[in-house]
Amino acid sequence: MAGLFRVLVVEDEPVIRELVRSLLSDLDCEVDLAPHAADALKMAKTQGYDLILLDVVLPPVGSIQLDGVALCRMLRADPRTVKTPVYMLTAKAKKADVDIAMKAGANGYIHKPFRAAELMDLVAKLRKT
């Protein structure tokens, strides 16, 4: 392994944030958590992540409402984050939801409820690349 594998989890549900952190910490990942898009965007642009896990439904911050798809588009438009793998981790499971996220630039889509093995396999795959 070339170094620490860093993951940003953007999720508004505290229980899910902590579950994902626990699973990934067991894989020796450094995990940062963001409850909404505004914090996540700042963190992604300055921290340098190997993976961003992004919920579609995110709460507004003040008058700013950014959902996960809009955040994904913003990450793809920024040279600092354009190549960072972004996987949607969400309960929005209709084909139209998946299509919209993939068109926004997501690298993949993990449906909630998810299996721990899905996250473990994803991290293992990305570590090899």
DSSP file (Angstrom, degrees, kcal/mol; ACC not computed):
  #  RESIDUE AA STRUCTURE BP1 BP2  ACC     N-H-->O    O-->H-N    N-H-->O    O-->H-N    TCO  KAPPA ALPHA  PHI   PSI    X-CA   Y-CA   Z-CA
    1    1 A M              0   0    0      0, 0.0     3,-0.1     0, 0.0   127,-0.1   0.000 360.0 360.0 360.0 133.8    0.0    0.0    0.0
    2    2 A A        -     0   0    0    125,-0.2     2,-0.3     1,-0.2   125,-0.0   0.568 360.0 -51.5 -78.9  -9.1    1.4    3.4   -1.1
    3    3 A G  S    S-     0   0    0      0, 0.0    -1,-0.2     0, 0.0     2,-0.1  -0.970  87.6 -24.5 162.0-172.8    0.0    5.2    2.0
    4    4 A L        -     0   0    0     -2,-0.3     2,-0.6    -3,-0.1    25,-0.1  -0.417  56.0-132.6 -66.8 135.4   -3.0    5.9    4.0
    5    5 A F  E     -a   29   0A   0     23,-0.6    25,-2.5    -2,-0.1     2,-0.4  -0.823  24.5-156.3 -92.6 118.7   -6.3    5.5    2.2
    6    6 A R  E     -a   30   0A   0     -2,-0.6    44,-2.8    23,-0.2    45,-1.2  -0.834  11.4-174.4-106.9 131.7   -8.5    8.5    2.8
    7    7 A V  E     -ab  31  51A   0     23,-2.9    25,-2.8    -2,-0.4     2,-0.5  -0.972  13.9-155.9-127.0 135.6  -12.3    8.5    2.6
    8    8 A L  E     -ab  32  52A   0     43,-2.3    45,-2.9    -2,-0.4     2,-0.6  -0.959  11.0-161.1-108.1 123.8  -14.8   11.3    2.9
    9    9 A V  E     -ab  33  53A   0     23,-2.7    25,-2.6    -2,-0.5     2,-0.8  -0.927   2.9-167.6-107.1 117.3  -18.3   10.1    3.9
   10   10 A V  E     +ab  34  54A   0     43,-3.3    45,-2.5    -2,-0.6     2,-0.3  -0.890  32.4 136.9-108.7 103.6  -21.1   12.6    3.1
   11   11 A E        -     0   0    0     23,-2.0    47,-0.1    -2,-0.8    -2,-0.1  -0.989  46.3-153.5-153.6 132.5  -24.2   11.5    4.9
   12   12 A D  S    S+     0   0    0     45,-0.5    -1,-0.1    -2,-0.3     3,-0.1   0.690  76.7  85.6 -85.3 -17.9  -26.8   13.3    6.9
   13   13 A E     >  -     0   0    0      1,-0.2     4,-2.5     2,-0.0     3,-0.3  -0.753  66.4-154.9 -87.2 113.1  -27.8   10.3    9.1
   14   14 A P  H  > S+     0   0    0      0, 0.0     4,-2.5     0, 0.0     5,-0.2   0.857  92.2  54.4 -55.8 -38.9  -25.4   10.0   12.1
   15   15 A V  H  > S+     0   0    0      1,-0.2     4,-2.1     2,-0.2     5,-0.1   0.917 111.5  44.0 -63.8 -42.6  -26.0    6.3   12.6
   16   16 A I  H  > S+     0   0    0     -3,-0.3     4,-2.7     2,-0.2     5,-0.3   0.909 111.4  54.2 -69.8 -41.2  -25.0    5.6    8.9
   17   17 A R  H  X S+     0   0    0     -4,-2.5     4,-2.4     1,-0.2    -2,-0.2   0.945 112.7  43.4 -54.7 -48.9  -22.0    7.9    9.1
   18   18 A E  H  X S+     0   0    0     -4,-2.5     4,-2.5     2,-0.2    -1,-0.2   0.862 111.8  53.5 -69.4 -35.3  -20.7    6.1   12.2
   19   19 A L  H  X S+     0   0    0     -4,-2.1     4,-2.5    -5,-0.2    -1,-0.2   0.943 112.0  44.6 -62.3 -47.5  -21.4    2.7   10.7
   20   20 A V  H  X S+     0   0    0     -4,-2.7     4,-2.6     2,-0.2     5,-0.3   0.913 112.7  52.0 -64.5 -42.0  -19.4    3.5    7.6
   21   21 A R  H  X S+     0   0    0     -4,-2.4     4,-2.6    -5,-0.3    -1,-0.2   0.929 111.0  48.0 -59.3 -44.6  -16.6    5.0    9.6
   22   22 A S  H  X S+     0   0    0     -4,-2.5     4,-1.6     2,-0.2    -2,-0.2   0.930 112.6  47.7 -62.6 -46.7  -16.4    1.9   11.7
   23   23 A L  H  < S+     0   0    0     -4,-2.5     4,-0.4     1,-0.2    -1,-0.2   0.927 117.2  41.9 -60.6 -45.6  -16.4   -0.5    8.8
   24   24 A L  H ><>S+     0   0    0     -4,-2.6     5,-1.7     1,-0.2     3,-1.0   0.832 108.5  58.5 -75.8 -31.5  -13.7    1.5    6.9
   25   25 A S  H ><5S+     0   0    0     -4,-2.6     3,-1.9    -5,-0.3    -1,-0.2   0.867  99.3  59.9 -63.7 -34.1  -11.6    2.2   10.0
   26   26 A D  T 3<5S+     0   0    0     -4,-1.6    -1,-0.3     1,-0.3    -2,-0.2   0.717 102.1  54.5 -64.1 -19.4  -11.4   -1.6   10.4
   27   27 A L  T < 5S-     0   0    0     -3,-1.0    -1,-0.3    -4,-0.4    -2,-0.2   0.176 124.3-105.6 -97.4  15.7   -9.8   -1.6    6.9
   28   28 A D  T < 5S+     0   0    0     -3,-1.9   -23,-0.6     1,-0.2     2,-0.3   0.873  72.1 147.2  60.6  40.2   -7.1    0.9    8.1
   29   29 A C  E   < -a    5   0A   0     -5,-1.7     2,-0.6    -8,-0.2    -1,-0.2  -0.796  51.3-128.1 -99.5 147.3   -8.8    3.8    6.2
   30   30 A E  E     -a    6   0A   0    -25,-2.5   -23,-2.9    -2,-0.3     2,-0.5  -0.877  33.7-162.6 -90.7 122.3   -8.7    7.4    7.5
   31   31 A V  E     -a    7   0A   0     -2,-0.6     2,-0.4   -25,-0.2   -23,-0.2  -0.927  13.9-171.3-118.2 124.9  -12.3    8.5    7.4
   32   32 A D  E     -a    8   0A   0    -25,-2.8   -23,-2.7    -2,-0.5     2,-0.4  -0.871  14.9-146.6-107.8 147.9  -13.7   12.0    7.6
   33   33 A L  E     -a    9   0A   0     -2,-0.4   -23,-0.2   -25,-0.2   -25,-0.0  -0.916  15.2-177.5-119.6 140.4  -17.4   12.7    8.0
   34   34 A A  E     -a   10   0A   0    -25,-2.6   -23,-2.0    -2,-0.4     3,-0.0  -0.991  14.2-161.3-135.1 127.6  -19.5   15.5    6.6
   35   35 A P  S    S+     0   0    0      0, 0.0     2,-0.3     0, 0.0   -25,-0.1   0.616  76.5  20.5 -83.6 -11.2  -23.2   15.9    7.4
   36   36 A H  S  > S-     0   0    0     22,-0.1     4,-1.9     1,-0.1     3,-0.2  -0.962  82.2-102.4-153.0 168.5  -24.0   18.2    4.4
   37   37 A A  H  > S+     0   0    0     29,-0.4     4,-2.8    22,-0.4     5,-0.2   0.823 109.8  61.6 -66.0 -35.5  -22.7   19.3    1.1
   38   38 A A  H  > S+     0   0    0      1,-0.2     4,-1.6     2,-0.2    -1,-0.2   0.942 110.5  39.5 -61.1 -48.8  -21.2   22.6    2.1
   39   39 A D  H  > S+     0   0    0      1,-0.2     4,-2.7     2,-0.2    -1,-0.2   0.920 115.0  54.5 -63.8 -42.8  -18.7   21.1    4.5
   40   40 A A  H  X S+     0   0    0     -4,-1.9     4,-3.0     1,-0.2     5,-0.2   0.894 105.7  51.7 -60.2 -41.7  -18.0   18.2    2.1
   41   41 A L  H  X S+     0   0    0     -4,-2.8     4,-1.9     2,-0.2    -1,-0.2   0.930 111.8  46.1 -63.2 -45.5  -17.2   20.5   -0.8
   42   42 A K  H  X S+     0   0    0     -4,-1.6     4,-1.1    -5,-0.2    -2,-0.2   0.932 115.6  46.6 -60.9 -46.0  -14.7   22.4    1.3
   43   43 A M  H >X S+     0   0    0     -4,-2.7     4,-2.8     1,-0.2     3,-0.5   0.920 110.7  51.5 -64.0 -44.7  -13.1   19.2    2.7
   44   44 A A  H 3X S+     0   0    0     -4,-3.0     4,-0.7     1,-0.2     5,-0.3   0.866 110.2  49.5 -62.2 -37.0  -12.9   17.6   -0.7
   45   45 A K  H 3< S+     0   0    0     -4,-1.9    -1,-0.2    -5,-0.2    -2,-0.2   0.732 123.9  28.4 -75.3 -21.7  -11.1   20.6   -2.2
   46   46 A T  H << S+     0   0    0     -4,-1.1    -2,-0.2    -3,-0.5    -1,-0.2   0.664 116.4  51.5-113.8 -19.4   -8.5   20.8    0.5
   47   47 A Q  H  < S-     0   0    0     -4,-2.8    -3,-0.2    -5,-0.2    -2,-0.1   0.755  87.8-132.6 -98.0 -25.5   -8.0   17.4    2.0
   48   48 A G     <  -     0   0    0     -4,-0.7     2,-0.3    -5,-0.4    -3,-0.1   0.940  26.4-161.4  70.9  92.0   -7.3   15.1   -0.9
   49   49 A Y        -     0   0    0     -5,-0.3   -42,-0.2     1,-0.1     3,-0.1  -0.714  26.9-150.0-107.3 155.6   -9.3   11.9   -0.7
   50   50 A D  S    S+     0   0    0    -44,-2.8     2,-0.3     1,-0.3   -43,-0.2   0.588  89.2  12.6 -92.0 -16.2   -9.0    8.5   -2.3
   51   51 A L  E     -b    7   0A   0    -45,-1.2   -43,-2.3    33,-0.1     2,-0.5  -0.958  59.9-157.5-160.7 139.3  -12.7    8.0   -2.3
   52   52 A I  E     -bc   8  86A   0     33,-2.3    35,-2.8    -2,-0.3     2,-0.5  -0.991   8.0-161.0-121.0 123.4  -15.9   10.0   -1.6
   53   53 A L  E     -bc   9  87A   0    -45,-2.9   -43,-3.3    -2,-0.5     2,-0.5  -0.919  19.7-170.0-102.1 124.5  -19.0    8.2   -0.5
   54   54 A L  E     -bc  10  88A   0     33,-2.6    35,-2.0    -2,-0.5   -43,-0.2  -0.955  18.8-147.6-131.4 119.9  -22.0   10.5   -1.2
   55   55 A D        -     0   0    0    -45,-2.5    35,-0.2    -2,-0.5     3,-0.1  -0.501  14.4-141.8 -74.5 152.1  -25.6   10.3   -0.2
   56   56 A V  S    S+     0   0    0     12,-0.2    12,-3.2    -2,-0.1     2,-0.7   0.910  87.3  62.0 -80.2 -45.6  -28.1   11.8   -2.7
   57   57 A V        +     0   0    0     10,-0.2   -45,-0.5    11,-0.1    -1,-0.1  -0.736  68.1 163.7 -89.1 114.4  -30.4   13.4   -0.1
   58   58 A L        -     0   0    0     -2,-0.7   -22,-0.1   -47,-0.1     8,-0.0  -0.959  36.3-109.5-130.7 148.0  -28.6   16.0    2.0
   59   59 A P        -     0   0    0      0, 0.0   -22,-0.4     0, 0.0     7,-0.3  -0.353  36.1-104.2 -75.7 155.1  -30.0   18.7    4.3
   60   60 A P        -     0   0    0      0, 0.0     2,-0.6     0, 0.0     5,-0.2  -0.389  20.8-141.8 -71.4 156.1  -29.8   22.4    3.4
   61   61 A V  B >   -E   64   0B   0      3,-2.9     3,-2.3    -2,-0.1     2,-0.3  -0.949  68.2 -50.2-119.0 107.7  -27.3   24.6    5.1
   62   62 A G  T 3  S-     0   0    0     -2,-0.6     0, 0.0     1,-0.3     0, 0.0  -0.502 123.3 -22.1  62.0-126.4  -29.0   28.0    5.7
   63   63 A S  T 3  S+     0   0    0     -2,-0.3     2,-0.6    -3,-0.1    -1,-0.3   0.408 117.9 100.7 -93.9   2.0  -30.6   29.0    2.4
   64   64 A I  B <   -E   61   0B   0     -3,-2.3    -3,-2.9     2,-0.0     2,-0.6  -0.794  49.6-174.2 -95.4 119.9  -28.2   26.7    0.4
   65   65 A Q        +     0   0    0     -2,-0.6     2,-0.5    -5,-0.2    -2,-0.0  -0.927  11.5 164.2-115.6 108.5  -29.6   23.4   -0.8
   66   66 A L        -     0   0    0     -2,-0.6   -29,-0.4    -7,-0.3     2,-0.1  -0.986  17.2-161.3-121.0 122.5  -27.2   21.1   -2.4
   67   67 A D     >  -     0   0    0     -2,-0.5     4,-2.3   -10,-0.1   -10,-0.2  -0.423  38.8 -95.1 -91.4 178.0  -28.1   17.5   -2.9
   68   68 A G  H  > S+     0   0    0    -12,-3.2     4,-2.4     1,-0.2   -12,-0.2   0.833 123.2  53.6 -63.5 -33.8  -25.5   14.7   -3.6
   69   69 A V  H  > S+     0   0    0    -13,-0.4     4,-2.2     2,-0.2    -1,-0.2   0.929 110.2  46.6 -67.7 -44.6  -26.0   14.9   -7.3
   70   70 A A  H  > S+     0   0    0      1,-0.2     4,-2.0     2,-0.2    -2,-0.2   0.905 113.0  50.5 -63.0 -40.4  -25.3   18.6   -7.4
   71   71 A L  H  X S+     0   0    0     -4,-2.3     4,-2.5     2,-0.2    -2,-0.2   0.908 107.5  53.5 -63.4 -41.6  -22.3   18.1   -5.2
   72   72 A C  H  X S+     0   0    0     -4,-2.4     4,-2.3     1,-0.2    -2,-0.2   0.924 107.8  50.4 -59.0 -45.0  -21.0   15.4   -7.5
   73   73 A R  H  X S+     0   0    0     -4,-2.2     4,-1.4     1,-0.2    -1,-0.2   0.909 110.7  49.8 -58.8 -42.2  -21.3   17.8  -10.5
   74   74 A M  H  X S+     0   0    0     -4,-2.0     4,-0.7     1,-0.2    -2,-0.2   0.891 109.6  50.7 -65.2 -39.8  -19.3   20.4   -8.5
   75   75 A L  H >< S+     0   0    0     -4,-2.5     3,-0.7     1,-0.2     6,-0.3   0.888 110.4  49.6 -64.8 -38.4  -16.6   17.9   -7.6
   76   76 A R  H 3< S+     0   0    0     -4,-2.3    -1,-0.2    28,-0.2    -2,-0.2   0.763 108.3  54.1 -71.7 -24.5  -16.3   16.8  -11.3
   77   77 A A  H 3< S+     0   0    0     -4,-1.4    -1,-0.2    -5,-0.2    -2,-0.2   0.585  94.3  82.0 -84.9 -10.8  -16.0   20.5  -12.4
   78   78 A D  S XX S-     0   0    0     -4,-0.7     3,-1.5    -3,-0.7     4,-1.5  -0.837  72.3-144.2-101.6 128.0  -13.1   21.2  -10.0
   79   79 A P  T 34 S+     0   0    0      0, 0.0     4,-0.3     0, 0.0    -1,-0.1   0.751  99.9  60.0 -61.1 -22.7   -9.6   20.3  -11.1
   80   80 A R  T 34 S+     0   0    0      1,-0.2    -4,-0.1     2,-0.1    -5,-0.1   0.729 121.4  21.8 -76.4 -20.7   -8.7   19.4   -7.5
   81   81 A T  T X4 S+     0   0    0     -3,-1.5     3,-1.1    -6,-0.3    -1,-0.2   0.368  89.2 105.1-126.7   2.0  -11.4   16.7   -7.3
   82   82 A V  T 3< S+     0   0    0     -4,-1.5    -2,-0.1     1,-0.3    -1,-0.1   0.816  89.9  39.2 -59.1 -32.2  -12.1   15.8  -10.9
   83   83 A K  T 3  S+     0   0    0     -4,-0.3    -1,-0.3     2,-0.1    -2,-0.1   0.484  86.4 112.5 -99.0  -2.7  -10.3   12.4  -10.6
   84   84 A T  S <  S-     0   0    0     -3,-1.1     2,-0.1    -9,-0.2   -33,-0.1  -0.556  76.4-113.6 -70.6 125.8  -11.4   11.5   -7.1
   85   85 A P        -     0   0    0      0, 0.0   -33,-2.3     0, 0.0     2,-0.5  -0.408  33.2-164.8 -61.4 130.8  -13.7    8.4   -7.2
   86   86 A V  E     -c   52   0A   0     19,-0.3    21,-3.3   -35,-0.2    22,-1.0  -0.980   7.2-175.9-121.6 120.8  -17.2    9.3   -6.1
   87   87 A Y  E     -cd  53 108A   0    -35,-2.8   -33,-2.6    -2,-0.5     2,-0.3  -0.971  23.4-131.4-117.6 128.3  -19.6    6.6   -5.2
   88   88 A M  E     -cd  54 109A   0     20,-2.4    22,-3.6    -2,-0.5     2,-0.5  -0.621  18.4-169.4 -76.2 133.3  -23.2    7.4   -4.4
   89   89 A L  E     + d   0 110A   0    -35,-2.0     2,-0.3    -2,-0.3    22,-0.2  -0.893  37.3 128.0-124.5  96.0  -24.3    5.6   -1.2
   90   90 A T  E     - d   0 111A   0     20,-2.0    22,-2.2    -2,-0.5   -35,-0.1  -0.959  68.4-126.8-154.2 159.0  -28.0    6.1   -1.1
   91   91 A A  S    S+     0   0    0     -2,-0.3     2,-1.3    20,-0.2    20,-0.1   0.551  80.7 105.9 -85.5 -10.4  -31.5    4.7   -0.7
   92   92 A K        +     0   0    0      1,-0.2    -2,-0.1     5,-0.1    -1,-0.0  -0.585  43.8 159.3 -72.0  98.3  -32.6    6.4   -4.0
   93   93 A A        +     0   0    0     -2,-1.3    -1,-0.2     4,-0.1     2,-0.1   0.335  18.9 119.5-114.7   5.8  -32.6    3.2   -6.0
   94   94 A K  S  > S-     0   0    0      1,-0.1     4,-2.2    -3,-0.1     3,-0.4  -0.395  73.2-115.9 -71.1 152.7  -34.7    3.8   -9.0
   95   95 A K  H  > S+     0   0    0      1,-0.2     4,-2.8     2,-0.2     5,-0.2   0.879 117.3  55.5 -55.8 -39.5  -33.1    3.4  -12.4
   96   96 A A  H  > S+     0   0    0      1,-0.2     4,-2.3     2,-0.2    -1,-0.2   0.883 106.2  51.1 -62.0 -38.3  -33.7    7.1  -13.1
   97   97 A D  H  > S+     0   0    0     -3,-0.4     4,-2.2     2,-0.2    -2,-0.2   0.926 111.8  46.7 -64.1 -44.7  -31.9    8.0   -9.8
   98   98 A V  H  X S+     0   0    0     -4,-2.2     4,-2.6     1,-0.2     5,-0.2   0.932 112.1  50.8 -62.6 -46.0  -28.9    5.9  -10.8
   99   99 A D  H  X S+     0   0    0     -4,-2.8     4,-2.3     1,-0.2    -2,-0.2   0.906 109.9  49.9 -59.4 -43.6  -28.8    7.4  -14.4
  100  100 A I  H  X S+     0   0    0     -4,-2.3     4,-1.4     1,-0.2    -1,-0.2   0.923 112.4  47.2 -62.3 -44.9  -28.9   10.9  -13.0
  101  101 A A  H  <>S+     0   0    0     -4,-2.2     5,-2.2     1,-0.2     4,-0.5   0.902 112.2  49.2 -64.7 -41.3  -26.0   10.3  -10.6
  102  102 A M  H ><5S+     0   0    0     -4,-2.6     3,-1.0     1,-0.2    -1,-0.2   0.889 109.9  51.2 -67.4 -37.8  -23.9    8.6  -13.3
  103  103 A K  H 3<5S+     0   0    0     -4,-2.3    -1,-0.2     1,-0.2    -2,-0.2   0.791 104.2  59.2 -67.4 -26.7  -24.5   11.4  -15.7
  104  104 A A  T 3<5S-     0   0    0     -4,-1.4    -1,-0.2    -5,-0.2   -28,-0.2   0.606 131.2 -93.6 -76.4 -11.9  -23.4   13.8  -12.9
  105  105 A G  T < 5 +     0   0    0     -3,-1.0   -19,-0.3    -4,-0.5    -3,-0.2   0.502  69.4 155.4 114.9   5.9  -20.1   12.0  -12.9
  106  106 A A      < -     0   0    0     -5,-2.2    -1,-0.3     1,-0.1   -19,-0.2  -0.365  36.4-148.5 -64.0 145.0  -20.4    9.3  -10.2
  107  107 A N  S    S-     0   0    0    -21,-3.3     2,-0.3     1,-0.2   -20,-0.2   0.694  73.0 -14.7 -85.3 -21.6  -18.1    6.3  -10.6
  108  108 A G  E     -d   87   0A   0    -22,-1.0   -20,-2.4    -7,-0.1     2,-0.4  -0.974  58.9-123.1-170.2 177.9  -20.6    3.9   -9.0
  109  109 A Y  E     -d   88   0A   0     -2,-0.3     2,-0.5   -22,-0.2   -20,-0.2  -0.986  13.0-169.4-143.2 122.4  -23.7    3.5   -7.0
  110  110 A I  E     -d   89   0A   0    -22,-3.6   -20,-2.0    -2,-0.4     2,-0.3  -0.970  20.8-139.8-116.3 122.1  -24.2    1.6   -3.8
  111  111 A H  E     -d   90   0A   0     -2,-0.5   -20,-0.2   -22,-0.2   -18,-0.0  -0.595  26.8 -97.5 -84.3 138.2  -27.8    1.1   -2.6
  112  112 A K  S    S+     0   0    0    -22,-2.2     2,-0.1    -2,-0.3   -19,-0.0  -0.774 109.4  51.8 -88.3 142.2  -28.9    1.3    1.0
  113  113 A P  S    S-     0   0    0      0, 0.0     2,-0.2     0, 0.0    -2,-0.1   0.510  91.0-177.8 -71.2 139.7  -29.2   -0.9    2.8
  114  114 A F        -     0   0    0     -2,-0.1     2,-0.4    -4,-0.1    -2,-0.1  -0.636  26.1-117.0-105.3 162.4  -25.8   -1.9    1.8
  115  115 A R    >>  -     0   0    0     -2,-0.2     3,-1.1     1,-0.1     4,-1.1  -0.792  19.3-128.7 -96.5 142.5  -23.7   -4.9    2.7
  116  116 A A  H 3> S+     0   0    0     -2,-0.4     4,-2.3     1,-0.3     3,-0.2   0.865 109.3  62.5 -55.6 -36.8  -20.4   -4.4    4.5
  117  117 A A  H 3> S+     0   0    0      1,-0.2     4,-2.8     2,-0.2    -1,-0.3   0.825  95.5  60.2 -61.0 -31.7  -18.7   -6.6    1.9
  118  118 A E  H <> S+     0   0    0     -3,-1.1     4,-2.2     2,-0.2    -1,-0.2   0.939 109.1  41.7 -61.3 -46.5  -19.7   -4.1   -0.8
  119  119 A L  H  X S+     0   0    0     -4,-1.1     4,-2.5    -3,-0.2     5,-0.2   0.910 114.9  50.9 -67.3 -41.5  -17.7   -1.3    0.9
  120  120 A M  H  X S+     0   0    0     -4,-2.3     4,-2.3     1,-0.2    -2,-0.2   0.916 111.8  47.3 -62.9 -42.8  -14.8   -3.6    1.7
  121  121 A D  H  X S+     0   0    0     -4,-2.8     4,-2.5     2,-0.2    -1,-0.2   0.901 111.3  51.6 -64.8 -40.8  -14.6   -4.8   -1.9
  122  122 A L  H  X S+     0   0    0     -4,-2.2     4,-2.6    -5,-0.2     5,-0.2   0.938 111.4  46.0 -62.0 -47.8  -14.8   -1.2   -3.2
  123  123 A V  H  X S+     0   0    0     -4,-2.5     4,-2.3     1,-0.2    -1,-0.2   0.915 112.7  50.8 -62.6 -42.9  -11.9   -0.1   -1.0
  124  124 A A  H  X S+     0   0    0     -4,-2.3     4,-1.1    -5,-0.2    -1,-0.2   0.917 111.8  48.0 -60.5 -43.1   -9.8   -3.1   -1.9
  125  125 A K  H  X S+     0   0    0     -4,-2.5     4,-0.7     1,-0.2     3,-0.5   0.923 113.0  46.7 -63.4 -46.0  -10.4   -2.5   -5.6
  126  126 A L  H >< S+     0   0    0     -4,-2.6     3,-0.6     1,-0.2    -1,-0.2   0.829 106.1  58.8 -70.0 -31.2   -9.5    1.2   -5.4
  127  127 A R  H 3< S+     0   0    0     -4,-2.3    -1,-0.2     1,-0.2  -125,-0.2   0.815 103.0  54.6 -65.3 -28.7   -6.4    0.5   -3.3
  128  128 A K  H 3<        0   0    0     -4,-1.1    -1,-0.2    -3,-0.5    -2,-0.2   0.716 360.0 360.0 -77.2 -20.9   -5.1   -1.6   -6.2
  129  129 A T    <<        0   0    0     -4,-0.7    -1,-0.2    -3,-0.6    -2,-0.2   0.474 360.0 360.0 -87.7 360.0   -5.5    1.1   -8.8
